Amino acid sequence: MSRALVFPGQGAQTVGMGRALAEAYPAARAVFEEVDAALGESLSGLIWEGTAEDLTLTENAQPALMATSIAALRALEAEGIAWDGVACVAGHSLGEYSALCAAGALSVADAARLLRLRGRAMQAAVPVGEGAMAALLGLDLAAAVAVAAEAAGGEVCQAANDNDPAQVVLSGHRAAVERAVEIAKAKGAKRAVMLPVSAPFHCALMQPAAEAMQAALADVEIAAPRVPLVANVRAEGVADPATIRALLVEQVTGAVRWRESVAWMAGQGVTAFWEIGAGKALSGMIRRIAKEAETRAIGTPDDVAAVKG
C-alpha cells in the first residue's frame, strides 16, 4: 500500500490542539519547545491556554498548525510507524511548510519563523476590509472561474482554492467577491458564502507578501525532501530544493490546486492518505476526490494508538 502524508491549512486550528501529544510524547513536546525558542515567545501557551481569537490571527495560526502537525508526526515516529510505505507529502497552503518540515527539507525553527513572517506579510498586504474570500459549493472549477471573471469588473476576483469537485474558494477585492457570491447563486451553486478570513489569500493582491517571502526564503536552507512534495501550484511531485523555493513564493499569489494534487497522488498509486495534525477537513475533501482511498486523521495520542493497532 502506498501512502501520502498530508498536512492541514488555516481554519483547522483549535485551542488546546497538540497538548495531549506533548504530554504523552517527549518528542512531540520538543517540537513546541523548539517553535517557542525560534519565535522568542510561548506560542505553545497561546495554543493551549489562549483565546480562539488570538490563535486565529494569521501570524499565530500558521506556525501553530505547523507545530501541531510536526508534533503528531513525531509521535508516529516514536512508535515507528510514520514513514512505512510513504510515497509523497503534501499540504494545503501553509500545510506545505509542514509537509516540507516533515520530509526534512526545512528545519522546525526555520518553518516557524517563515510562517510567522508569512502570516504577517499576508495580513499586511491588503488593508483590513478591502479583501475577502468566498466558498462556492456545488460548482466545479470551470464554473467558478467563469463566475469570478464575470464578477471582477476591473477588480481582482480569482479562484484561490480548488478544494474538491464541488468546492472552490474565490479571493480578491471585497466588492468583486460579494458580486461573485450573488452570480454563483444565480448560476445554481448549492451555497455561496463569504468566509470569515482576515485577508484575501492566494490571489494577485498578495503580491507584496510574495515579495516578502522571496526575500525571506533566499536566506533559508532547503534540503531535498526524503520523499517528493506534491506542490500546491503544480499539483505534481517536486524534489529539487531550488524549485521548491520558487514554488513557495509562487504559492502566495497562486491557487491551491488541492483537487488536482490528490488526483495526481491517486494516479501515482497512493491508496491511503494520513492527515497529520489538527482537524479532519482534508480527509473530507480527499474522500470526494479519490473515493476508493483510505483516509485517516492523526492529531491525538488516541489516533496514534489506533494506527499502532
C-alpha positions in Angstrom: 0.0 0.0 0.0 1.3 3.4 -1.0 0.6 6.2 1.4 0.7 10.0 1.4 1.1 12.2 4.5 -1.0 15.4 4.1 -0.9 18.5 6.3 -3.8 20.9 7.1 -4.0 24.6 6.5 -5.6 27.6 8.2 -9.0 27.1 9.7 -8.1 23.8 11.3 -6.8 25.4 14.5 -8.4 24.9 17.9 -7.4 26.0 21.3 -5.7 23.0 23.1 -4.6 21.3 19.9 -1.4 19.2 20.4 -1.4 19.4 24.1 -2.2 15.7 24.7 0.5 14.8 22.2 3.1 16.9 24.1 2.1 15.3 27.4 2.3 11.8 26.0 5.4 12.1 23.8 8.6 13.9 24.8 9.5 14.2 21.0 6.2 16.0 20.5 6.8 18.3 23.4 10.2 19.1 22.0 8.6 20.4 18.8 6.6 23.0 20.7 9.7 24.0 22.7 11.7 24.4 19.5 8.9 26.6 18.0 8.7 28.7 21.2 12.5 29.2 21.1 12.5 30.1 17.4 9.8 32.7 17.8 11.1 34.0 21.2 7.7 33.6 22.8 5.4 31.0 24.3 3.3 30.1 21.2 2.5 26.8 22.9 1.0 28.8 25.8 -1.2 30.6 23.3 -2.2 27.4 21.6 -3.1 25.6 24.8 -4.4 28.3 27.0 -5.0 31.4 24.8 -8.2 32.6 23.2 -9.6 31.4 19.9 -9.5 35.0 18.7 -5.7 35.2 19.3 -5.0 31.8 17.9 -7.0 32.6 14.7 -4.7 35.6 13.9 -2.9 34.5 10.8 0.5 35.2 12.2 -0.3 32.8 15.1 -2.4 30.2 13.4 0.2 29.4 10.7 3.2 28.4 12.9 0.7 26.9 15.5 -0.7 24.5 12.9 2.7 23.5 11.7 3.9 22.8 15.3 0.9 20.6 15.9 1.3 18.7 12.7 5.0 18.0 13.4 4.3 17.1 17.0 1.8 14.5 15.7 4.4 13.2 13.2 7.0 12.9 16.0 4.5 10.8 18.0 4.1 8.5 15.0 7.9 8.3 14.5 8.3 7.5 18.2 6.0 4.5 17.6 8.0 3.5 14.5 5.0 3.9 12.1 5.4 7.2 10.4 7.2 6.5 7.1 6.4 2.9 6.1 5.1 3.0 2.5 5.1 6.8 2.3 5.4 7.9 -1.4 5.0 11.6 -1.0 3.9 14.5 1.2 1.5 17.4 0.5 0.0 20.3 2.5 -2.9 22.7 2.0 -1.5 26.3 1.8 0.6 26.8 4.9 0.5 23.0 5.3 3.0 22.9 2.5 5.6 24.2 5.0 4.5 21.5 7.5 5.0 18.9 4.7 8.4 20.2 3.9 9.4 20.2 7.6 8.1 16.6 7.9 10.1 15.5 5.0 13.3 17.1 6.3 13.5 19.9 3.7 13.0 22.6 6.3 14.0 22.7 10.0 11.3 23.2 12.6 12.8 26.5 13.6 13.0 27.9 10.0 9.5 26.7 9.3 8.2 28.5 12.4 9.9 31.8 11.5 8.9 31.6 7.9 5.3 31.0 8.8 5.2 33.8 11.3 6.6 36.2 8.6 4.3 34.7 6.0 1.2 35.3 8.3 2.2 38.9 9.0 3.1 39.6 5.3 -0.2 38.2 4.1 -2.1 40.2 6.7 -0.3 43.4 5.8 -0.6 43.0 2.0 -4.2 44.3 1.9 -5.8 46.8 4.3 -8.4 45.1 6.5 -11.8 45.2 4.9 -10.6 45.7 1.3 -10.3 42.0 0.5 -12.5 38.9 1.0 -12.9 35.3 0.2 -16.0 33.2 -0.5 -16.7 29.5 -0.8 -18.8 28.3 -3.7 -20.3 24.9 -3.1 -21.8 22.8 -6.0 -19.8 24.5 -8.8 -16.8 22.9 -10.4 -13.6 24.8 -11.1 -14.5 25.9 -14.7 -17.9 27.3 -13.5 -16.2 29.0 -10.5 -13.6 30.6 -12.8 -16.4 31.9 -15.1 -18.2 33.4 -12.1 -15.0 35.1 -10.9 -14.4 36.6 -14.4 -17.9 37.9 -14.6 -17.8 39.4 -11.1 -14.3 41.0 -11.4 -15.4 44.2 -13.1 -11.9 45.6 -13.3 -11.1 44.3 -9.8 -9.3 41.2 -8.6 -11.5 38.1 -8.3 -10.0 34.7 -8.9 -10.1 31.0 -7.8 -7.9 30.7 -4.8 -8.5 27.1 -3.6 -9.8 24.3 -5.9 -10.6 22.0 -2.9 -12.7 19.2 -4.3 -15.0 18.5 -7.2 -17.8 20.8 -5.8 -15.9 23.3 -3.6 -14.0 26.2 -5.0 -12.9 29.3 -2.9 -12.7 32.7 -4.6 -10.4 35.5 -3.4 -10.0 39.2 -4.3 -11.4 42.7 -3.7 -14.4 42.5 -1.3 -16.9 44.1 -3.7 -15.9 41.7 -6.5 -16.2 38.7 -4.3 -19.6 39.8 -3.0 -20.7 40.2 -6.6 -19.4 36.7 -7.3 -21.5 35.2 -4.4 -24.7 36.6 -6.0 -23.7 35.5 -9.5 -22.9 32.0 -8.2 -26.2 31.6 -6.6 -27.9 32.7 -9.8 -25.9 30.1 -11.7 -27.1 27.3 -9.4 -24.5 27.0 -6.7 -25.8 25.0 -3.8 -24.3 27.5 -1.4 -22.1 30.6 -1.9 -20.9 32.1 1.4 -18.4 34.8 2.4 -15.7 33.3 4.6 -14.6 34.7 8.0 -11.0 35.4 7.0 -8.8 38.4 7.6 -7.3 38.8 4.1 -7.8 37.6 0.5 -5.3 34.8 0.3 -3.9 33.1 -2.8 -4.7 35.9 -5.3 -2.9 38.7 -7.1 -3.5 41.1 -4.1 -1.0 39.0 -2.1 2.0 40.2 -4.3 3.6 42.2 -1.5 3.5 39.1 0.7 5.1 37.1 -2.2 7.9 39.6 -2.4 8.5 39.4 1.4 8.6 35.6 1.2 11.0 35.6 -1.7 13.4 37.7 0.4 13.0 35.6 3.5 13.3 32.2 1.6 16.5 33.4 0.0 18.3 33.1 3.3 16.9 29.8 4.4 18.4 26.4 3.7 16.1 24.0 1.9 17.3 20.4 1.6 16.0 17.7 -0.8 12.9 16.2 0.9 13.1 12.5 1.8 10.0 11.9 -0.5 8.6 14.3 -3.1 6.4 17.2 -2.2 3.2 17.5 -4.2 3.2 21.3 -4.6 0.1 23.4 -4.4 0.7 25.4 -7.5 2.0 22.5 -9.7 -0.3 19.6 -8.5 2.6 17.2 -9.0 5.6 15.9 -7.2 8.8 18.1 -6.9 12.0 17.4 -5.0 14.6 19.9 -6.3 15.3 22.5 -3.5 15.6 25.4 -5.9 12.2 24.5 -7.5 10.6 24.2 -4.1 11.9 27.6 -3.0 10.5 29.2 -6.2 7.1 27.4 -5.7 6.8 28.6 -2.1 6.9 32.2 -3.4 4.5 31.5 -6.3 2.1 29.8 -3.8 1.4 33.1 -2.0 -0.5 34.5 -5.0 -1.2 31.2 -6.8 -4.1 28.9 -6.4 -4.1 25.9 -4.1 -4.8 23.1 -6.6 -5.8 20.5 -4.0 -8.3 18.6 -6.1 -5.7 18.1 -8.8 -3.0 17.3 -6.2 -5.0 14.5 -4.7 -6.0 13.2 -8.1 -2.3 13.2 -9.1 -1.3 11.2 -6.0 -4.0 8.7 -6.5 -2.9 8.4 -10.1 0.6 7.6 -8.9 -0.8 4.7 -6.9 -1.4 6.3 -3.5 -4.2 4.4 -1.8 -4.1 5.9 1.7 -3.9 9.5 2.9 -3.0 10.2 6.5 -3.9 13.8 7.6 -1.3 14.8 10.2 -2.2 17.5 12.8 -5.4 19.4 13.6 -8.8 18.6 12.3 -10.2 16.4 9.5 -11.0 18.9 6.7 -8.6 17.4 4.2 -9.8 13.9 4.8 -13.3 15.0 3.8 -12.0 16.7 0.6 -9.9 13.6 -0.3 -12.9 11.2 0.1 -14.8 13.4 -2.5 -11.8 13.3 -4.9 -10.3 9.8 -4.5 -13.4 7.9 -3.5 -11.6 4.5 -3.1 -8.8 5.8 -0.9 -8.4 5.2 2.8 -8.3 8.3 4.9 -7.1 8.7 8.5 -6.8 11.8 10.6 -4.0 11.7 13.3 -3.9 14.5 15.8 -4.1 12.9 19.3 -2.5 10.1 21.2 -5.6 8.0 20.7 -5.3 8.5 16.9 -1.6 7.3 17.1 -2.7 4.3 19.2 -5.4 3.4 16.6 -2.8 3.4 13.8 -0.4 1.3 16.0 -3.2 -1.2 16.4 
